[in-house]
Each structure stands twice: as structure tokens, then as C-alpha cells.
Amino acid sequence: MTLFRKLLLLAFLQLLYNQSSAQGRLVSVVRQQTLTLTQQVDSVIAEFGLNIRKQDLSRAVSLLKYVGRDVHCVALSYRTQDPSGREVLASGLFSYPEKGPFRGAVEMLPYSRQKSMCGSVRLYSPEVMTSVLGYVVLVPDTIGYGASGDLDIAYHLCENTALVAAHFREAVQEYLATVLGRKLPRKTTLFGYSLGASGALALAYYYAEHPQCDVKVQALCLGGGAYNPSIALDYSINRGEMNYLLYPAFVRSLNTWNHAGLNPSRLFCGLVLRDWERVSDGSLNALQMVKTYGADLHAYLHPDFFSGEGNSDIRRLKECLSDIAVPPPGKCPLPRGTKIVVRHSVADDIVPVACSDTLVNRLRRFGLLYFRSPSGTHHETAVRSFLDLALLLL
């Protein structure tokens, strides 16, 4: 090969490298901080409002110190796509133990929260405590939060959630390789509770359908998920109350991203309809809103929900909610050998256990573990799901 051809080949390879670098996922490091074990424990107690005295945790903390590590949290911005397929800037938080080897990765899809409470904004999320066990923990904000906070939240649009999470993994891989000179472990455990459970399940299917991602899903741990939101809506209507004001945000999301054309005045009434923009944009805590608007669905859902006949918008809403169920029919099967743990409480006061019952019936052939607890509220069961995850990782 002549010198000219060598130089030409070198220039061509450099061009390919430059194009590859320009198309990388990672855009910037937003912020970062290091948390001690004590700070992490205090934050978890505050996050879940646990009625626990610090001295009562002394034994647990002393045991954690044997595996405890300071955890470094990094908020990243990266390129991904919104549910319409347009390229957007998104963000997420990941954490890793400052000392010792990486035992694996844990990808956690966040539960429903207000915009200001996402991981990249707070530079903290309770999930990062998992890093004390030696794992790299990834928590994408998803669309509508953090760097994409000017957009409407994409509620339960799980195919997009999975895509955004997979792209976040690529961004974290870039950061670890370029900044720390380390590799993100190929083996991963997926976890999600409540809204995050549907996202984690969708991500498992995404990796199964995209072997080029080179991700080995060792375990899938799910808790309290509304895998079919239509079932959850029927349950709430029959019960007549719900301690979580989320349906306005769902309707807004469906109108924005699925072009559902739902008329809020044919779905809601009272103060919720009057304050529609305020209660549907994700800026308020859905749990705390119950204190203002009440848990009685008759006070804010349109009377047609309870008439037995409904109306065209109600029927359209139920169709849309069924369409975003996960997994949809015909999805690529999950790899055999993947450990699957599902938990739900029969007494769940927000998401009916029927959602998990239906999912488990579809996944029975995978030999999963189903913990169908006889008691425990939606939020109490969250703690048990995190314990399920810890047992999988230890």
C-alpha cells in the first residue's frame, strides 16, 4: 500500500471516528456528589416518611458497614427520543461505589413523582443506596423530567420508557469509559415499583429484542405495577376512591403523545376540572393533592363514569389505557433463565392486585416467584419490593 493510500485510509478512519463520537449519547455531566452511608440512610427514611427512630436502625447500619461504601452520584444529560420519535435531550442519575469492583449493574425505572423530585434535579434518589452493595445503579429521569422537563410527562408509554432507559445505559457506558476508564458490567438486574414496574418490564423485552445491546438480564424484580392501566381504572371506579390523583396527568400524556383527543370536561368535574392545568402538568405531588381534592372519585370524575353507560371520551380513554398495556400481545419472549420476582398486595389501595395477577398468568412458564401479600398498602409494599431486590443482589 502506497503512502498516499495509507494517509487516505487513515483520514477515512478518522472521519468515521469523528462521526461516531458526534453521535454518542453522552452530552454533559450535570452535577455530581458523594454520599456517605449515614447520609443515604437518613435520606431513605425522609423519602418514605418512615416512622423509625435513628437509634432503632443502629444494628442495621452496623451490619451495612461491613459492605457499606461511600456512593458517588452523577447526573448526566444525553441524547434520546421522545414518544413522537424526535431527538431530545434527556437526563438521568447513576451511582457507583467509590471503592471496590463493580459486582454488576442495576437498572431502576422510577416510580411516579412530581417533576422537581427526579434524580438529576435532586442529585439523589433512594435507589442509589443499592450501590453500597457494589453495584452501578442507573435511574433515568424519563421524558418530561430533568433535561426534558419542558415537555409533558410520558406516563406509562413503556416502549419509549424502555428506549430512553437503554440510551441512558449507553451514556453511562461512555462516561465510565472516558472518565474512569472502567466498563459498565454486562450483567444487569432490572427493578421497578408501581409506575416503574411497567417500565422495567418493557426494558426487559427491549433487551430481548435488541441483542446488539449486549446486555445480560440476570433478574427482573417488579412490585405493585399497573401493567394494564385499564384494569386499574375499572378497579378505582368500582371502589369509588383513590388515594393518588394521577388520572389527570395520564389524560394529558395521552393527548400530548398519543393524540388521543380526550376532552377533560367529559372526563372530570369539580375542582379538578377547574384546576386542570395545575393538576395535570406533573408539577404537584399526586399523593399530596388528595389532601386538596379528596380521594372520593365522585367528586372529580365525570358522573358518566358511574352511570353504567359512560360516554365516548370514557370509552376512548379505556381503549387508550388498554393500548399501552405491557407487554402487548406478540412481544418477543423473555430469555429463559431470567429470574423473575413479582410482588403485589391484595390490600393495595392504589393499584389493584388484579394487574399483577393478569401479568403473572402470562409469565407463568418462566417459573417466576409471585409474592401475593394479604396485607400492606401500596407504599408499604414498596419497602418489601426493595427487600426482594436486596435478596437478589446479595
C-alpha positions as CSV (number, residue, x, y, z in Angstrom):
1,M,0.0,0.0,0.0
2,T,1.4,3.4,-1.0
3,L,1.9,6.2,1.5
4,F,-0.9,8.2,-0.2
5,R,-3.4,5.3,0.2
6,K,-2.3,4.8,3.8
7,L,-2.9,8.5,4.5
8,L,-6.3,8.3,2.7
9,L,-7.3,5.3,4.7
10,L,-6.2,7.0,8.0
11,A,-8.2,10.1,7.1
12,F,-11.2,7.9,6.3
13,L,-11.0,6.1,9.6
14,Q,-10.6,9.4,11.5
15,L,-13.7,10.7,9.8
16,L,-15.7,7.6,10.9
17,Y,-14.4,8.0,14.4
18,N,-15.4,11.7,14.5
19,Q,-18.9,10.8,13.2
20,S,-19.2,8.1,15.8
21,S,-18.1,10.4,18.6
22,A,-20.5,13.1,17.4
23,Q,-23.3,10.6,17.5
24,G,-22.5,9.4,21.0
25,R,-25.3,9.5,23.7
26,L,-23.5,11.4,26.4
27,V,-23.8,15.2,26.2
28,S,-22.6,16.5,29.6
29,V,-22.2,15.9,33.3
30,V,-24.9,18.0,35.0
31,R,-23.7,17.6,38.6
32,Q,-22.2,15.1,41.0
33,Q,-21.7,14.4,44.6
34,T,-20.6,11.7,47.1
35,L,-22.9,10.3,49.8
36,T,-21.8,8.6,53.0
37,L,-23.7,5.6,54.3
38,T,-25.3,7.7,57.1
39,Q,-26.5,10.3,54.6
40,Q,-28.1,7.6,52.4
41,V,-29.9,6.0,55.4
42,D,-31.2,9.4,56.5
43,S,-32.4,10.2,53.0
44,V,-34.3,6.9,52.6
45,I,-36.1,7.5,55.9
46,A,-37.1,11.0,54.9
47,E,-38.1,9.9,51.4
48,F,-40.6,7.3,52.5
49,G,-41.7,9.1,55.7
50,L,-40.7,6.1,57.8
51,N,-41.7,6.3,61.4
52,I,-38.3,4.9,62.6
53,R,-36.0,6.4,65.2
54,K,-32.4,6.6,64.2
55,Q,-31.3,4.6,67.2
56,D,-33.6,1.7,66.1
57,L,-31.6,1.5,62.9
58,S,-28.2,1.2,64.7
59,R,-28.0,-2.6,64.3
60,A,-29.0,-2.5,60.6
61,V,-26.5,0.3,60.0
62,S,-23.7,-1.6,61.8
63,L,-24.4,-4.6,59.6
64,L,-24.4,-2.4,56.5
65,K,-21.0,-1.0,57.4
66,Y,-19.4,-4.4,56.6
67,V,-20.5,-3.9,53.0
68,G,-21.1,-0.1,53.2
69,R,-19.3,2.2,50.8
70,D,-19.4,5.8,50.0
71,V,-21.5,6.2,46.9
72,H,-20.8,8.6,44.1
73,C,-23.8,10.1,42.3
74,V,-23.5,11.6,38.8
75,A,-26.3,13.3,36.9
76,L,-25.9,13.1,33.1
77,S,-27.6,14.7,30.1
78,Y,-27.8,12.6,26.9
79,R,-29.5,12.2,23.5
80,T,-32.5,10.1,23.1
81,Q,-36.0,10.2,21.5
82,D,-39.4,11.3,22.8
83,P,-42.5,9.2,22.2
84,S,-43.0,11.0,18.9
85,G,-39.6,9.9,17.6
86,R,-38.0,13.3,17.8
87,E,-34.5,13.6,19.2
88,V,-34.5,15.3,22.6
89,L,-32.1,16.0,25.4
90,A,-32.9,13.8,28.5
91,S,-31.2,13.2,31.8
92,G,-30.7,10.6,34.5
93,L,-28.8,9.8,37.6
94,F,-26.4,6.9,38.2
95,S,-24.3,5.9,41.1
96,Y,-21.4,3.6,41.8
97,P,-19.3,2.6,44.9
98,E,-16.3,4.7,45.2
99,K,-14.1,1.7,46.3
100,G,-14.0,-1.8,45.1
101,P,-15.0,-3.7,42.0
102,F,-18.4,-3.4,40.3
103,R,-20.4,-6.5,41.1
104,G,-22.9,-5.8,38.3
105,A,-25.4,-3.2,37.2
106,V,-28.9,-2.4,38.4
107,E,-31.3,-0.5,36.1
108,M,-34.2,1.0,38.0
109,L,-37.1,2.7,36.4
110,P,-38.5,5.4,38.7
111,Y,-41.9,5.4,40.3
112,S,-44.3,8.3,39.7
113,R,-43.1,11.5,41.1
114,Q,-43.5,15.3,40.6
115,K,-41.1,17.0,38.1
116,S,-39.0,18.6,40.8
117,M,-38.3,15.2,42.5
118,C,-36.5,13.4,39.7
119,G,-33.0,12.1,40.3
120,S,-31.0,14.6,38.2
121,V,-32.7,17.6,39.8
122,R,-32.2,16.4,43.4
123,L,-28.9,14.7,42.6
124,Y,-30.3,11.9,44.8
125,S,-32.8,9.1,44.5
126,P,-33.4,6.4,47.1
127,E,-32.5,3.7,44.6
128,V,-28.8,4.8,44.7
129,M,-28.4,3.2,48.1
130,T,-28.1,-0.1,46.2
131,S,-24.6,0.9,45.3
132,V,-23.4,0.2,48.8
133,L,-23.7,-3.5,47.8
134,G,-21.2,-2.9,45.0
135,Y,-23.4,-2.2,42.0
136,V,-23.6,0.5,39.4
137,V,-27.2,1.9,39.7
138,L,-28.9,3.6,36.7
139,V,-32.1,5.7,37.2
140,P,-33.2,7.5,34.0
141,D,-35.5,10.5,34.6
142,T,-37.6,9.6,31.6
143,I,-39.4,12.1,29.3
144,G,-40.9,15.1,31.0
145,Y,-38.4,15.3,33.8
146,G,-35.0,16.9,34.3
147,A,-33.4,18.0,31.0
148,S,-36.7,17.3,29.2
149,G,-38.8,19.0,31.9
150,D,-40.3,21.5,29.4
151,L,-42.1,18.6,27.8
152,D,-45.2,16.8,29.1
153,I,-44.5,13.7,31.1
154,A,-44.9,10.5,29.1
155,Y,-46.9,8.4,31.6
156,H,-46.8,4.6,31.1
157,L,-45.6,4.9,27.5
158,C,-43.4,2.0,28.2
159,E,-41.9,1.4,24.8
160,N,-40.5,4.9,24.9
161,T,-39.5,4.5,28.6
162,A,-37.5,1.4,27.6
163,L,-35.8,3.2,24.7
164,V,-34.9,6.2,26.9
165,A,-33.5,3.8,29.6
166,A,-31.4,1.8,27.1
167,H,-30.0,5.1,25.7
168,F,-29.2,6.2,29.3
169,R,-27.2,2.9,29.7
170,E,-25.2,3.9,26.6
171,A,-24.5,7.3,28.1
172,V,-23.3,5.8,31.3
173,Q,-21.1,3.4,29.4
174,E,-19.5,6.4,27.7
175,Y,-18.9,8.2,31.0
176,L,-17.4,5.2,32.7
177,A,-15.1,4.5,29.8
178,T,-13.9,8.1,29.2
179,V,-13.8,9.5,32.7
180,L,-13.0,6.4,34.9
181,G,-11.5,4.1,32.4
182,R,-13.9,1.4,33.6
183,K,-16.6,-0.8,32.0
184,L,-20.2,-1.0,32.8
185,P,-20.9,-4.6,33.7
186,R,-22.8,-6.5,31.0
187,K,-24.9,-8.4,33.6
188,T,-27.8,-6.4,34.9
189,T,-30.8,-6.6,37.2
190,L,-33.9,-4.6,36.3
191,F,-36.2,-3.2,39.0
192,G,-39.3,-1.1,39.2
193,Y,-42.1,-0.4,41.6
194,S,-45.5,1.0,40.7
195,L,-45.1,3.0,37.5
196,G,-41.5,1.9,37.4
197,A,-42.5,-1.8,37.3
198,S,-44.1,-1.4,33.9
199,G,-41.1,0.4,32.6
200,A,-38.7,-2.3,33.9
201,L,-40.8,-5.0,32.3
202,A,-40.7,-3.1,29.0
203,L,-36.9,-2.7,29.3
204,A,-36.5,-6.5,29.7
205,Y,-38.4,-7.0,26.5
206,Y,-36.4,-4.3,24.8
207,Y,-33.1,-6.0,25.6
208,A,-34.5,-9.4,24.5
209,E,-35.4,-7.8,21.1
210,H,-32.1,-6.0,20.7
211,P,-29.3,-8.5,21.3
212,Q,-26.9,-5.9,19.8
213,C,-27.1,-4.1,23.2
214,D,-25.1,-6.9,24.6
215,V,-26.9,-6.9,27.9
216,K,-27.4,-10.0,30.1
217,V,-30.6,-9.6,32.2
218,Q,-30.0,-11.8,35.2
219,A,-33.1,-10.9,37.1
220,L,-36.3,-8.9,36.9
221,C,-37.8,-7.6,40.1
222,L,-41.3,-6.0,39.9
223,G,-43.7,-4.6,42.6
224,G,-47.1,-3.0,42.6
225,G,-47.3,-2.4,38.9
226,A,-50.3,-1.3,36.9
227,Y,-49.2,-3.2,33.8
228,N,-52.7,-2.7,32.3
229,P,-53.9,0.7,33.4
230,S,-57.4,0.0,32.2
231,I,-57.8,-2.7,34.8
232,A,-56.6,-0.2,37.4
233,L,-59.1,2.4,36.3
234,D,-62.0,-0.1,36.5
235,Y,-60.9,-1.1,40.0
236,S,-60.8,2.5,41.1
237,I,-64.2,3.3,39.7
238,N,-65.8,0.2,41.4
239,R,-64.1,1.2,44.7
240,G,-65.2,4.8,44.4
241,E,-62.0,6.3,45.8
242,M,-58.3,6.5,45.1
243,N,-55.6,8.0,47.4
244,Y,-53.5,9.1,44.4
245,L,-54.6,11.8,42.0
246,L,-52.8,10.6,38.8
247,Y,-55.6,10.3,36.2
248,P,-55.5,13.9,35.0
249,A,-51.8,13.5,34.2
250,F,-52.5,10.3,32.4
251,V,-55.1,12.0,30.2
252,R,-52.7,14.9,29.5
253,S,-50.0,12.5,28.5
254,L,-52.3,10.5,26.2
255,N,-53.4,13.7,24.5
256,T,-49.9,15.0,24.0
257,W,-48.1,11.9,22.9
258,N,-50.8,9.5,21.6
259,H,-53.0,12.3,20.1
260,A,-56.0,10.8,21.9
261,G,-58.1,13.9,21.6
262,L,-59.7,13.3,25.0
263,N,-61.9,16.2,26.3
264,P,-61.1,16.8,30.0
265,S,-64.6,18.3,30.5
266,R,-66.2,14.9,29.6
267,L,-63.8,13.0,32.0
268,F,-63.5,15.3,35.0
269,C,-65.6,17.7,37.1
270,G,-65.5,19.9,40.2
271,L,-62.2,21.5,41.4
272,V,-60.0,19.1,39.4
273,L,-61.6,20.3,36.1
274,R,-61.4,23.9,37.3
275,D,-57.7,23.5,38.1
276,W,-56.9,21.2,35.1
277,E,-53.6,22.7,34.1
278,R,-52.3,22.7,37.6
279,V,-53.3,19.1,38.4
280,S,-52.2,17.6,35.1
281,D,-48.8,19.0,34.4
282,G,-46.8,16.9,36.9
283,S,-45.6,19.8,39.0
284,L,-47.6,18.7,42.0
285,N,-47.3,15.7,44.2
286,A,-50.1,13.3,43.2
287,L,-50.3,11.9,46.8
288,Q,-50.4,15.3,48.5
289,M,-53.0,16.6,46.0
290,V,-55.5,14.2,47.7
291,K,-55.5,16.5,50.7
292,T,-56.8,19.3,48.5
293,Y,-59.1,17.5,46.1
294,G,-60.0,14.4,48.1
295,A,-59.9,10.7,47.5
296,D,-63.6,10.4,46.5
297,L,-63.7,9.8,42.8
298,H,-67.3,11.0,42.6
299,A,-66.0,14.5,43.5
300,Y,-63.8,14.8,40.4
301,L,-64.5,12.1,37.8
302,H,-67.4,12.9,35.4
303,P,-70.7,11.4,36.5
304,D,-70.8,9.3,33.4
305,F,-68.1,7.1,34.8
306,F,-70.7,5.9,37.4
307,S,-73.8,5.8,35.2
308,G,-73.2,2.4,33.7
309,E,-73.2,3.8,30.1
310,G,-70.3,6.2,30.1
311,N,-69.6,8.4,27.2
312,S,-67.5,8.4,24.1
313,D,-64.5,10.0,25.8
314,I,-64.6,7.5,28.6
315,R,-64.7,4.6,26.2
316,R,-61.8,6.2,24.2
317,L,-59.8,6.6,27.5
318,K,-60.3,2.9,28.3
319,E,-59.2,1.9,24.8
320,C,-56.1,4.1,25.1
321,L,-55.2,2.6,28.5
322,S,-55.6,-0.9,27.1
323,D,-53.3,0.0,24.2
324,I,-50.5,1.0,26.5
325,A,-50.6,-2.2,28.5
326,V,-47.3,-4.0,28.9
327,P,-46.3,-6.4,27.5
328,P,-48.6,-6.1,24.4
329,P,-49.6,-9.3,22.5
330,G,-46.9,-10.8,20.3
331,K,-43.9,-9.4,22.2
332,C,-40.6,-11.3,21.9
333,P,-40.4,-13.8,24.8
334,L,-38.0,-13.1,27.7
335,P,-34.8,-15.2,27.7
336,R,-35.2,-18.4,29.7
337,G,-33.1,-18.4,32.9
338,T,-34.0,-14.9,33.8
339,K,-35.1,-14.8,37.4
340,I,-38.5,-13.0,37.8
341,V,-39.9,-11.8,41.1
342,V,-43.3,-10.1,41.2
343,R,-44.9,-8.7,44.4
344,H,-48.3,-7.1,45.0
345,S,-50.6,-6.7,48.0
346,V,-54.2,-7.8,47.9
347,A,-54.9,-4.8,50.1
348,D,-53.2,-2.3,47.7
349,D,-55.1,0.9,47.9
350,I,-53.9,2.4,44.6
351,V,-53.1,-0.3,42.1
352,P,-55.3,-3.4,42.2
353,V,-53.6,-6.8,42.6
354,A,-55.5,-7.9,39.5
355,C,-52.9,-6.1,37.4
356,S,-50.2,-8.4,38.7
357,D,-52.5,-11.5,38.6
358,T,-53.0,-10.9,34.9
359,L,-49.3,-10.4,34.3
360,V,-48.3,-13.5,36.3
361,N,-50.7,-15.7,34.3
362,R,-48.9,-14.6,31.1
363,L,-45.4,-15.2,32.5
364,R,-46.1,-18.5,34.4
365,R,-44.0,-20.6,32.1
366,F,-40.9,-18.6,33.2
367,G,-41.1,-20.1,36.6
368,L,-41.3,-16.8,38.4
369,L,-41.8,-16.1,42.1
370,Y,-45.1,-14.3,42.9
371,F,-45.4,-12.8,46.4
372,R,-49.1,-12.0,46.7
373,S,-49.2,-10.4,50.1
374,P,-52.5,-10.5,52.1
375,S,-51.9,-7.1,53.6
376,G,-50.0,-3.8,53.1
377,T,-50.8,-0.6,51.4
378,H,-49.3,0.4,48.1
379,H,-46.5,2.3,49.7
380,E,-45.8,-0.3,52.5
381,T,-45.4,-2.9,49.8
382,A,-42.8,-0.8,48.1
383,V,-40.4,-1.4,51.1
384,R,-40.9,-5.2,50.7
385,S,-40.2,-4.9,47.0
386,F,-36.9,-3.2,47.7
387,L,-36.1,-6.0,50.1
388,D,-36.8,-8.5,47.3
389,L,-34.3,-6.7,45.2
390,A,-31.7,-6.7,48.0
391,L,-32.1,-10.5,48.4
392,L,-31.5,-11.0,44.7
393,L,-28.3,-8.9,44.8
394,L,-26.7,-10.3,48.0
